[in-house]
């Protein structure tokens, strides 16, 4: 369902989403068009890739395919950060904890993303916030992953 929600979001933004063989890439955003590789096997992985390409639409400018340039790598990181915050938000980590989610596999299933995407999102948050982050009455620990409610 998440993949379909992201397709609707892309459509609402006026973006065209196509499945195309794009050489070795899994996804590509160019001028209002998102191409997704038809070789991506799962809907959860498609959702992760589509979210990143939406992140490029929202956060990057120009051709950033040459990742040897520092500015391009920064823009790539910014787009991925957008995707992590969209699909694995801090609030969703709290909600997953409330629902009794105990491990990364269950968390990935609960959020509709891949386990790899969960791992990358946690590393992103850890780099952004450190080992933990306080949100309201909750403390979200990134290593090991866990949520505690403050009394």
Residue pairs with C-beta under 8 A, 6 or more apart in sequence:
1 112
2 43
2 44
2 47
2 87
2 111
2 112
2 113
3 43
3 44
3 46
3 47
3 50
3 112
6 47
6 50
6 51
6 54
7 17
7 50
9 54
10 16
10 17
10 34
10 50
10 54
10 57
11 17
13 54
13 57
14 32
15 32
15 33
15 34
15 54
15 57
16 32
16 33
16 34
17 33
17 34
17 36
17 50
18 33
18 34
18 35
18 36
19 35
19 36
19 37
19 38
20 35
20 36
20 37
20 38
21 37
21 38
21 39
22 28
22 35
22 37
25 35
25 37
26 36
26 37
26 40
26 45
26 49
27 34
27 35
27 36
27 37
27 49
27 50
27 52
27 53
28 34
28 35
28 53
29 53
29 54
29 56
29 57
29 60
32 57
34 50
34 53
34 54
34 57
36 46
36 49
36 50
36 53
37 49
40 46
40 49
42 114
43 112
44 108
44 112
44 113
44 114
44 117
45 114
45 117
47 87
47 112
47 113
48 83
48 87
48 113
48 114
48 116
48 117
51 82
51 83
51 86
51 87
52 79
52 80
52 82
52 83
53 79
54 82
54 83
54 86
55 78
55 79
55 80
55 81
55 82
55 83
55 86
56 64
56 75
56 79
58 79
58 82
59 75
59 78
59 79
59 81
59 82
60 75
60 76
60 78
60 79
61 75
64 71
64 72
64 75
64 76
65 72
66 72
67 73
67 76
80 120
80 124
81 124
81 128
84 117
84 120
84 121
84 124
84 125
87 111
87 112
87 113
87 117
87 121
88 111
88 113
88 117
88 118
88 121
88 122
90 125
90 133
90 135
90 140
91 135
92 111
93 107
93 140
93 145
93 147
94 135
94 138
94 140
94 147
96 106
96 107
96 110
96 111
96 147
97 138
97 146
97 147
99 110
101 107
101 110
104 115
104 118
104 119
104 145
105 115
107 118
107 145
108 114
108 115
108 117
108 118
111 118
113 121
122 142
122 143
122 145
125 133
125 140
125 142
126 142
126 143
129 142
130 142
131 141
131 142
131 143
132 139
132 140
132 141
132 142
133 139
133 140
133 142
134 140
134 150
137 149
137 150
138 147
138 148
138 149
138 150
139 147
139 148
139 150
140 146
140 147
141 147
141 148
